Amino acid sequence: MNSQTITRWFVYLLIGVAVVAILWSYNTTALPQDEIPISQVAQQIRNNEIDEIHVTGDGRQIIIKYIDPKRPSAQSQISGVSSLEEILMNYGIGQEEYSDGQPTIIYDRPSQWGSWLNLIGIFLPAILIIAFIYFIFRQAQGSNNQALSFGKSRARMFTGDHPTVTFDDVAGCDEAKEELQEIVEFLKEPEKFVSFGARIPKGVLLVGSPGTGKTLLAKAVSGEAGVPFFSIAGSEFVEMFVGVGASRVRDLFEQAKRHSPCIVFIDEIDAVGRQRGAGLGGSHDEREQTLNQILVEMDGFGTDTHVIVLAATNRPDILDPALMRPGRFDRRVVIDKPDVRGREAIFKVHIRGKPIASDVDIATLAKATPGFVGADIENTVNEAALLAARRNKRSIGMSEFQEAIERVQLGPERRSRVLSPEEREITAYHEAGHAIVSHMLPHAQTVRKITIIPRGMAGGVTWYLEDDTYFYSKSKFKALIASALGGRVAEEIVFGEITTGASNDLQQVTRMARAMVTQYGMSEELGPRVYGEKQELVFLGREISEQRDYSDAIAEKIDEEVREIIDTEYERARRILLENRDKLDLIAKTLLEVETLEADEFVALMEGRGLPPSSSPKTPPPQPSPTPKDDQSAEWNKPSLDLPPSPSPA
């Protein structure tokens, strides 16, 4: 309990005592009887009208009770110096007047609190005034302390005595754990490295996509090392007042030096570490002052301490070069999306302690989630647990995991969404067109599941199987374009017109075809060259334009190449669907009946074997990669298929 709280309760106590004193005074003075003078009391004694006289404890009032029971009692004020008998003698009432027992004089026992309450009533106003003035000064002093502590660091320190996260709780990034294990060994045994003349890195930058576990790794380093751990977000440095950010940086590193060896973790460092000189406000703003102070603290005079700085960001390209040089952030640990083995390890971490059914295959789940990061897998396991609880099951089964994967990818099923029969038929033919074209092309993706049940924002969905691919060939791109155009082609063949359902397909197709020509050098006429240089402003952190480093004639050729690629694949998809028109009708009509086709059911229909028995178990095949198909609305904004990354040198 701080001093302000004590002062506040002291004032409340004084107010309570004052209320009690006032009520006591009211109860002892404001009596309900009629007031009569003492001379009238003497006359009533002579007339034998009074039965009893009660003298109160303080000796100032008397209460008179009459012989006549119907007559109400009365009261009178007397002097507390003399007794009642002496006062009555002044009015001619001698001992013989009431020696026969009429009236009876009764003296009440004096109260033990009366004198104290009288003293409190005298001194209480002065005490209240003094307490009020003291309270005002304490409030003013607290405001000054808050103003003086405005530049103090808001970093949260964890002692590391009871670690909650260790390297055992982190999976799917073994290389990153090995890099950080060296940091842990230095903090535990610095002599081992100093004896060889080695210098431990002063800073480690954790780089990775959102959800890959950068913050979790930093917590694991703290838990393994068992040293003090200071955690702060980059946005907590900068305030609206000038100089606060730099002051907080100084205070943070001063605390870290006092607790060295220790770890300082700055999450989302790009909030203060962006490249200088690119802001609209010039080169001297609050954010740049904060960055300058971080640069000095990390590698300046008097920085030879055992303080290691960990920082996390998903935008290393916009950080200031001075922050990235050796001596500040010596190491850059890349935490990539986990592969199939990494996803399997992450699944094992998150299902730990949960009731899992015997039919759950972790390897199959890992293959069923390409592109998932640690946060996605954690969300998938949580969704599966919620589904099992909702279905009143005792364990989490494979069906719950399958449903959870689909929920994470596109959202829950929307069976309440009512589609007209015409819209359902268009959706069925649209999805059947995607699936058939993809099935007939050798370089296309394998169909994993087809459904016309609305899910999330999608009116229908076709899932594909996909490996963890890092390099895309030209044939692969063309097959993807053809299968994406299969839905639009199917609508045109069956209904003789097209709808807005293929809007997102066309966006993906155009982007892939243009990337083939301008980024990946896959154009036969334009050759292996990159056309257009992307530009982005550091203070915005996003791409805003593309610099045209080619002429208008080349731009025209690029458009022609893009159009030729799309037209060629459009005709190929048309030819495939015309040759398999009977299968197109069969798949679409079956979708209208059962709404969902699994991979084995789709293959059986394509091979003319009919649907397998409905009682056969439907476990999720490996490696699904959802490619959402379009709703029948031009306003629908669906998730798009990301282009593959530019191949890096092997």
C-alpha positions in Angstrom: 0.0 0.0 0.0 1.5 3.3 -1.1 1.5 6.6 0.7 -1.3 8.1 -1.4 -3.6 5.2 -0.5 -2.8 5.6 3.2 -3.5 9.3 3.1 -6.8 8.7 1.3 -7.9 6.2 4.0 -6.8 8.6 6.8 -9.1 11.3 5.4 -12.0 8.9 5.1 -11.4 7.9 8.8 -11.5 11.5 9.9 -14.7 12.1 8.0 -16.3 9.1 9.7 -15.3 10.2 13.2 -16.8 13.6 12.5 -20.1 12.1 11.4 -20.2 9.9 14.6 -19.4 13.0 16.8 -22.2 15.0 15.2 -24.7 12.2 15.6 -23.7 11.8 19.3 -24.1 15.4 20.0 -27.5 15.4 18.3 -28.7 12.4 20.3 -27.6 13.9 23.6 -29.0 17.4 23.0 -32.0 17.2 20.8 -34.4 15.4 23.1 -38.0 14.9 22.2 -39.5 16.3 25.4 -41.0 19.7 26.0 -38.6 22.4 27.4 -39.7 24.0 30.7 -37.8 26.4 33.0 -36.3 25.3 36.3 -38.6 27.6 38.2 -41.6 25.7 36.8 -40.0 22.5 37.9 -39.7 23.8 41.4 -43.4 24.8 41.4 -44.4 21.3 40.1 -42.4 19.8 43.0 -44.4 21.9 45.5 -47.7 20.7 43.8 -46.6 17.0 44.0 -46.9 16.6 40.3 -43.5 15.0 39.6 -42.8 11.4 40.1 -39.1 11.1 39.0 -36.3 13.4 37.9 -33.5 11.9 35.7 -30.3 13.9 35.7 -28.3 13.0 32.5 -24.7 11.8 32.5 -23.2 15.2 31.7 -25.3 16.9 34.4 -26.8 19.6 32.0 -30.3 18.2 31.4 -33.0 16.8 33.5 -35.9 14.7 32.3 -39.1 15.0 34.3 -41.6 12.1 34.6 -45.0 13.1 36.0 -47.2 11.2 38.4 -50.1 11.4 35.9 -49.2 8.7 33.3 -51.1 10.5 30.6 -49.0 13.6 31.0 -46.0 13.6 28.6 -42.5 14.0 30.0 -40.6 17.3 30.0 -37.0 18.4 30.2 -35.1 21.4 31.6 -31.6 22.8 31.3 -29.5 23.2 34.5 -26.0 24.2 35.3 -23.5 21.4 35.5 -21.5 23.1 38.3 -24.0 22.6 41.1 -26.2 19.6 42.0 -29.9 19.6 41.3 -30.7 19.8 45.1 -28.6 23.0 45.4 -30.3 24.6 42.5 -33.7 23.7 43.8 -32.8 25.3 47.2 -32.3 28.6 45.4 -36.0 28.3 44.4 -37.2 27.6 47.9 -37.3 23.8 47.7 -35.8 22.5 50.9 -35.0 19.0 52.0 -38.5 18.6 53.6 -40.1 19.2 50.2 -39.0 15.8 48.8 -38.0 13.9 52.0 -41.1 11.8 51.6 -39.7 10.3 48.4 -41.6 12.5 46.0 -40.1 13.2 43.6 -37.3 10.7 43.2 -34.0 12.1 41.8 -32.0 9.6 39.7 -28.5 10.5 38.5 -27.5 8.7 35.3 -24.0 7.2 35.1 -21.7 9.6 33.2 -20.6 8.4 29.7 -17.0 7.5 29.1 -17.0 8.9 25.6 -18.7 12.2 26.3 -15.6 14.1 27.1 -13.7 12.7 24.2 -16.4 13.4 21.8 -16.6 16.9 23.1 -12.8 17.3 22.5 -13.2 15.9 19.0 -16.0 18.3 18.3 -13.7 21.1 19.3 -10.5 20.1 17.4 -12.0 18.1 14.5 -12.5 21.2 12.2 -8.9 22.1 12.5 -7.8 18.5 11.9 -9.9 18.3 8.8 -8.5 21.5 7.4 -4.9 20.3 8.0 -5.6 16.9 6.5 -7.2 18.5 3.4 -4.2 20.7 2.8 -1.9 17.7 3.3 -3.9 15.7 0.8 -3.7 18.5 -1.8 0.0 18.7 -1.5 0.4 14.9 -1.8 -1.7 14.9 -5.0 0.5 17.7 -6.4 3.6 15.8 -5.5 2.3 12.7 -7.2 1.6 14.6 -10.4 5.1 15.9 -10.3 6.5 12.4 -9.9 4.4 11.2 -12.9 5.7 14.1 -15.0 9.3 13.3 -13.9 8.8 9.5 -14.6 7.4 10.2 -18.1 10.8 9.5 -19.6 11.3 6.3 -17.7 11.4 3.0 -19.5 8.2 1.0 -19.6 10.0 -2.3 -20.2 8.8 -5.3 -18.2 11.5 -7.3 -16.4 11.3 -11.0 -15.9 13.9 -12.5 -13.5 14.2 -15.8 -15.2 14.0 -17.8 -12.0 10.8 -19.6 -13.0 10.8 -19.9 -16.9 7.5 -20.5 -18.5 8.9 -21.1 -22.1 12.0 -23.1 -23.0 13.4 -24.5 -26.2 11.3 -27.6 -25.7 8.2 -25.4 -26.4 9.5 -24.2 -29.7 9.5 -26.4 -32.8 9.8 -26.1 -36.5 12.9 -23.8 -36.5 15.8 -26.0 -35.5 18.4 -23.8 -37.3 17.2 -20.6 -35.4 17.3 -22.5 -32.1 20.9 -23.5 -32.8 21.9 -19.9 -33.5 20.3 -18.7 -30.3 21.7 -21.6 -28.2 25.1 -20.0 -28.5 23.7 -16.8 -26.9 22.4 -18.9 -24.1 25.8 -20.6 -23.6 27.5 -17.3 -23.5 25.2 -15.9 -20.8 25.7 -19.1 -18.7 29.4 -19.6 -19.3 31.1 -16.4 -20.6 34.6 -17.6 -19.7 34.3 -20.4 -22.3 34.2 -17.8 -25.1 36.4 -15.1 -23.5 39.3 -17.6 -23.2 39.4 -17.9 -27.0 39.2 -14.1 -27.5 35.8 -14.4 -29.0 33.2 -11.6 -28.9 29.7 -12.6 -28.4 27.2 -10.8 -30.8 25.7 -7.7 -29.2 22.5 -8.0 -31.1 20.4 -10.7 -32.8 17.7 -9.7 -35.2 14.9 -12.3 -35.6 13.3 -12.0 -39.0 10.3 -13.9 -40.2 6.7 -13.8 -41.4 4.0 -13.0 -38.9 3.2 -16.0 -36.7 6.4 -17.9 -37.2 7.4 -17.6 -33.5 9.9 -14.7 -33.2 8.5 -13.6 -29.8 8.2 -17.2 -28.6 11.9 -17.8 -29.4 12.9 -14.7 -27.5 11.0 -15.9 -24.5 12.6 -19.3 -24.8 16.1 -17.7 -24.8 15.2 -16.0 -21.6 13.9 -19.2 -20.0 16.9 -21.2 -21.0 19.5 -18.6 -19.9 17.9 -17.9 -16.6 18.9 -14.2 -16.6 16.9 -11.1 -16.3 14.8 -10.4 -19.4 13.6 -6.9 -20.4 10.7 -6.9 -22.9 9.3 -3.8 -24.6 7.6 -3.0 -27.9 9.1 -0.6 -30.4 6.0 1.6 -30.3 6.4 2.1 -26.5 9.4 4.4 -27.0 7.8 7.1 -29.0 5.3 9.6 -27.5 4.0 12.9 -28.6 6.5 14.8 -26.5 9.9 15.5 -27.9 12.8 13.6 -26.2 10.7 11.0 -24.4 11.8 8.2 -26.7 15.5 8.8 -26.3 15.1 9.2 -22.5 13.3 5.9 -22.3 16.0 4.2 -24.3 18.7 5.5 -22.0 16.7 4.4 -18.9 16.2 1.0 -20.4 19.8 0.4 -21.0 20.8 1.8 -17.6 18.5 -0.8 -16.0 19.9 -3.5 -18.2 23.5 -2.6 -17.2 22.6 -2.8 -13.6 21.2 -6.3 -14.1 23.8 -7.6 -16.5 24.2 -10.2 -17.8 20.7 -9.8 -19.2 18.7 -9.8 -22.4 16.8 -6.8 -23.8 14.0 -7.8 -26.3 12.5 -5.1 -28.5 9.5 -6.4 -30.4 8.5 -4.9 -33.7 11.7 -2.8 -33.8 10.7 -1.4 -37.2 8.4 1.0 -35.4 11.5 3.0 -34.4 14.2 1.5 -36.5 13.1 2.7 -40.0 15.6 4.3 -42.3 16.3 7.9 -41.4 15.8 10.8 -43.7 12.7 9.3 -45.4 10.0 10.9 -43.2 7.8 13.8 -44.3 8.8 15.8 -41.2 12.5 16.1 -42.2 15.5 14.4 -40.6 15.0 15.7 -37.1 11.9 14.1 -35.6 11.1 12.2 -32.5 11.4 8.8 -34.0 14.9 9.5 -35.4 16.1 10.8 -32.1 15.0 7.5 -30.5 16.8 5.5 -33.2 19.9 7.6 -32.7 19.9 6.8 -29.0 19.5 3.1 -29.7 22.4 3.2 -32.1 24.6 4.8 -29.5 23.6 2.5 -26.7 24.2 -0.6 -28.8 27.6 0.3 -30.1 29.1 3.5 -28.6 31.5 4.6 -25.9 30.9 2.6 -22.7 28.9 -0.2 -24.2 31.3 -3.0 -23.1 28.7 -4.9 -21.0 27.0 -8.3 -21.1 23.8 -6.9 -22.4 22.4 -8.7 -25.5 19.7 -7.1 -27.6 17.1 -9.3 -29.3 14.8 -7.7 -31.7 12.0 -9.0 -33.9 10.6 -7.7 -37.2 8.9 -8.9 -40.3 10.1 -5.9 -42.3 14.0 -6.0 -42.3 14.1 -4.3 -45.6 13.0 -0.9 -44.2 15.4 -0.9 -41.2 18.2 1.7 -41.1 21.6 0.4 -42.4 23.4 1.7 -39.4 21.2 -0.5 -37.2 22.0 -3.6 -39.3 25.8 -3.3 -39.4 28.1 -5.6 -37.4 28.6 -4.4 -33.9 25.0 -3.7 -33.4 22.9 -6.5 -34.9 25.7 -8.9 -35.8 23.4 -11.7 -36.6 20.2 -12.0 -38.6 18.3 -15.2 -37.7 15.7 -16.0 -40.4 12.7 -17.9 -39.1 11.0 -19.2 -42.2 7.7 -21.0 -42.6 8.1 -24.6 -41.4 8.3 -27.5 -43.8 6.4 -30.7 -43.4 8.7 -32.0 -40.7 8.6 -28.7 -38.8 4.8 -28.6 -39.0 4.7 -32.2 -37.6 6.9 -31.1 -34.6 4.7 -28.0 -34.0 1.6 -30.2 -34.0 3.2 -32.4 -31.4 4.0 -29.4 -29.2 0.4 -28.0 -29.4 -1.5 -31.3 -28.9 0.6 -31.9 -25.7 -1.8 -32.5 -22.8 -4.9 -32.7 -24.9 -7.1 -35.8 -25.3 -6.3 -37.0 -28.9 -8.1 -39.9 -30.5 -6.2 -42.9 -31.8 -7.2 -42.2 -35.4 -5.3 -38.9 -35.5 -2.2 -39.1 -37.7 0.2 -36.2 -37.0 2.1 -36.8 -40.2 -1.1 -36.5 -42.3 -2.0 -33.3 -40.5 1.4 -31.9 -41.2 1.1 -32.7 -44.9 -2.4 -31.3 -44.9 -1.2 -27.8 -43.9 1.4 -26.4 -46.4 2.1 -22.8 -45.8 0.9 -22.9 -42.2 3.0 -21.1 -39.6 3.1 -21.9 -35.9 0.3 -19.5 -35.1 -1.9 -21.1 -37.7 -1.2 -24.6 -36.3 -2.0 -23.5 -32.8 -5.2 -22.0 -34.0 -6.0 -25.2 -35.9 -5.5 -27.4 -32.8 -7.6 -25.0 -30.7 -10.4 -25.0 -33.3 -10.4 -28.8 -33.3 -10.6 -28.9 -29.5 -13.6 -26.5 -29.6 -15.3 -28.6 -32.2 -14.8 -31.8 -30.1 -16.2 -30.0 -27.0 -19.2 -28.7 -29.0 -19.9 -32.3 -30.2 -19.7 -33.7 -26.7 -16.8 -36.0 -27.5 -14.2 -37.3 -25.1 -11.3 -36.9 -27.5 -10.3 -34.9 -30.5 -10.7 -37.0 -33.7 -9.4 -36.7 -37.2 -12.7 -35.3 -38.4 -12.4 -32.4 -36.0 -8.9 -31.6 -37.3 -10.1 -31.8 -40.9 -12.9 -29.3 -40.2 -10.5 -27.1 -38.2 -8.0 -26.9 -41.1 -10.8 -25.8 -43.4 -12.1 -23.3 -40.9 -8.6 -21.7 -40.5 -8.1 -21.5 -44.3 -11.5 -20.1 -45.4 -13.8 -19.8 -42.4 -16.8 -21.9 -41.2 -19.4 -23.4 -43.4 -22.3 -21.1 -44.2 -25.2 -23.6 -44.7 -27.7 -20.9 -43.8 -26.7 -18.9 -46.9 -29.6 -19.4 -49.3 -28.6 -19.7 -53.0 -31.2 -19.9 -55.8 -31.2 -23.1 -57.9 -29.7 -21.3 -60.8 -26.8 -20.0 -58.6 -26.2 -23.4 -57.2 -26.0 -24.9 -60.7 -23.6 -22.2 -61.9 -21.4 -22.8 -58.8 -21.4 -26.5 -59.4 -20.3 -26.2 -63.0 -17.8 -23.6 -62.1 -16.1 -25.8 -59.5 -16.3 -28.9 -61.7 -14.6 -26.9 -64.5 -11.7 -26.1 -62.2 -11.3 -29.7 -61.0 -11.5 -31.4 -64.4 -8.9 -29.1 -66.0 -6.6 -29.5 -63.1 -7.0 -33.3 -63.2 -6.3 -33.6 -66.9 -3.1 -31.5 -66.9 0.1 -33.3 -65.7 1.8 -30.2 -64.2 -1.3 -29.0 -62.4 -2.2 -29.5 -58.8 -4.1 -32.6 -57.7 -7.7 -32.1 -56.6 -8.2 -32.7 -52.9 -11.8 -31.7 -52.3 -14.7 -29.9 -54.1 -17.6 -28.3 -52.4 -20.4 -26.0 -53.3 -21.2 -25.2 -49.6 -20.5 -21.6 -49.0 -17.6 -21.2 -46.6 -16.4 -17.9 -45.3 -16.8 -15.4 -48.2 -16.6 -18.2 -50.9 -19.7 -19.5 -52.7 -17.8 -22.7 -53.5 -14.3 -24.0 -52.9 -11.9 -26.3 -54.7 -8.9 -27.5 -52.6 -5.7 -28.8 -54.3 -2.9 -30.9 -53.1 0.4 -29.1 -53.1 3.9 -29.9 -51.9 6.3 -27.4 -50.2 7.4 -26.0 -53.5 10.1 -23.3 -53.7 10.7 -23.3 -57.5 7.9 -22.9 -60.1 8.5 -24.0 -63.7 7.0 -22.4 -66.8 4.9 -25.5 -67.3 3.6 -25.2 -63.7 2.6 -21.6 -64.2 0.7 -22.4 -67.4 -1.1 -25.3 -65.8 -2.1 -23.1 -62.9 -3.4 -20.5 -65.3 -5.4 -23.1 -67.3 -7.0 -24.6 -64.2 -7.9 -21.2 -62.8 -9.7 -20.4 -66.1 -11.5 -23.7 -66.0 -14.4 -22.2 -64.1 -15.1 -19.4 -66.4 -14.8 -21.7 -69.5 -17.3 -24.1 -68.0 -19.8 -21.4 -67.4 -19.4 -20.2 -71.0 -19.8 -23.7 -72.5 -22.8 -24.8 -70.4 -24.8 -21.6 -70.1 -23.6 -19.6 -73.1 -22.6 -16.6 -71.0 -20.3 -15.7 -68.2 -20.9 -14.3 -64.7 -19.0 -12.3 -62.1 -18.0 -15.5 -60.4 -14.6 -15.6 -62.1 -13.4 -12.1 -61.1 -10.8 -13.3 -58.6 -9.7 -16.1 -61.0 -8.9 -13.4 -63.6 -7.0 -11.4 -61.1 -4.8 -14.3 -60.2 -4.3 -15.3 -63.9 -3.3 -11.8 -64.9 -0.9 -11.4 -62.1 0.8 -14.8 -62.7 1.1 -14.2 -66.5 2.6 -10.7 -66.0 5.0 -12.1 -63.4 6.1 -14.7 -65.9 6.9 -12.0 -68.4 8.3 -9.2 -66.3 9.8 -10.9 -63.2 10.8 -14.5 -64.1 12.0 -14.0 -67.7 9.7 -16.7 -69.1 8.8 -14.9 -72.3 10.2 -16.4 -75.5 10.2 -13.0 -77.3 11.4 -10.6 -74.6 14.0 -13.0 -73.2 15.5 -13.5 -69.7 15.2 -10.0 -68.3 13.3 -8.2 -65.5 11.1 -5.3 -66.6 10.1 -2.7 -64.0 11.8 -1.9 -60.7 9.6 -1.8 -57.6 9.6 1.4 -55.5 8.5 1.8 -52.0 8.8 4.6 -49.4 10.3 3.6 -46.1 8.0 5.6 -44.0 5.0 4.0 -45.6 6.4 0.5 -45.6 4.6 -0.7 -48.7 5.0 -0.7 -52.4 3.5 2.4 -54.0 4.6 2.3 -57.6 6.7 0.5 -60.2 9.4 2.4 -62.1 9.2 1.8 -65.8 12.8 1.2 -67.0 11.6 0.2 -70.5 10.1 2.0 -73.4 6.5 2.1 -74.6 7.3 -0.4 -77.3 8.4 -2.9 -74.7 5.3 -2.2 -72.6 3.2 -3.0 -75.6 5.1 -6.3 -76.2 4.6 -7.1 -72.5 0.9 -6.7 -72.9 0.9 -8.8 -76.0 2.9 -11.6 -74.3 0.5 -11.6 -71.2 -2.5 -11.7 -73.5 -1.0 -14.5 -75.6 -0.3 -16.6 -72.5 -3.8 -16.2 -71.1 -5.5 -16.8 -74.5 -3.5 -20.0 -75.1 -4.3 -21.4 -71.7 -7.9 -20.4 -72.1 -8.2 -22.3 -75.3 -6.5 -25.3 -73.7 -9.0 -25.3 -70.9 -11.9 -25.0 -73.4 -10.5 -28.0 -75.4 -10.2 -30.1 -72.3 -13.8 -29.4 -71.1 -15.3 -29.9 -74.5 -13.6 -33.3 -74.8 -14.9 -34.2 -71.3 -18.3 -32.6 -71.4 -20.0 -35.8 -70.1 -17.7 -35.8 -67.1 -18.4 -32.1 -66.5 -22.1 -32.7 -66.4 -21.6 -35.8 -64.1 -19.4 -33.9 -61.6 -21.7 -30.9 -61.5 -24.9 -33.0 -61.0 -23.2 -35.0 -58.3 -22.2 -31.8 -56.6 -25.8 -30.6 -56.7 -26.8 -33.8 -54.9 -24.1 -34.4 -52.3 -22.6 -30.8 -52.2 -19.1 -32.1 -51.3 -16.8 -34.5 -53.1 -13.6 -35.9 -51.6 -10.5 -36.8 -53.7 -11.3 -40.5 -54.0 -14.9 -39.8 -55.0 -13.8 -37.3 -57.6 -11.3 -39.7 -59.1 -13.9 -42.5 -59.1 -16.3 -40.4 -61.1 -13.6 -39.3 -63.5 -12.7 -43.0 -64.1 -16.3 -44.0 -64.6 -16.5 -46.2 -61.5 -19.2 -44.2 -59.7 -19.3 -43.0 -56.2 -17.7 -45.3 -53.5 -19.9 -46.5 -50.6 -21.0 -43.6 -48.4 -20.0 -45.6 -45.3 -16.3 -45.4 -46.3 -14.3 -43.2 -43.9 -13.3 -39.8 -45.3 -9.9 -39.0 -43.8 -8.1 -35.9 -45.1 -5.6 -36.7 -47.8 -2.1 -35.1 -47.4 -1.0 -31.7 -48.5 -4.2 -29.6 -49.1 -3.6 -26.1 -50.4 -6.9 -24.2 -50.8 -7.5 -22.2 -54.0 -10.8 -20.4 -53.3 -13.2 -20.0 -56.2 -15.4 -17.1 -56.8 -18.7 -16.2 -55.4 -21.5 -15.1 -57.7 -21.0 -11.5 -56.8 -18.8 -8.8 -58.3 -18.3 -7.2 -54.9 -16.8 -10.3 -53.4 -13.2 -9.9 -52.2 -11.7 -13.3 -51.7 -8.2 -14.4 -50.6 -5.9 -14.5 -53.5 -3.3 -17.0 -54.5 0.1 -15.7 -53.7 2.8 -15.8 -56.4 5.7 -18.0 -55.6 8.8 -16.2 -54.4 11.5 -15.3 -56.8 14.0 -18.3 -56.9 17.2 -17.6 -55.1 20.5 -19.0 -56.1 20.9 -22.6 -55.1 
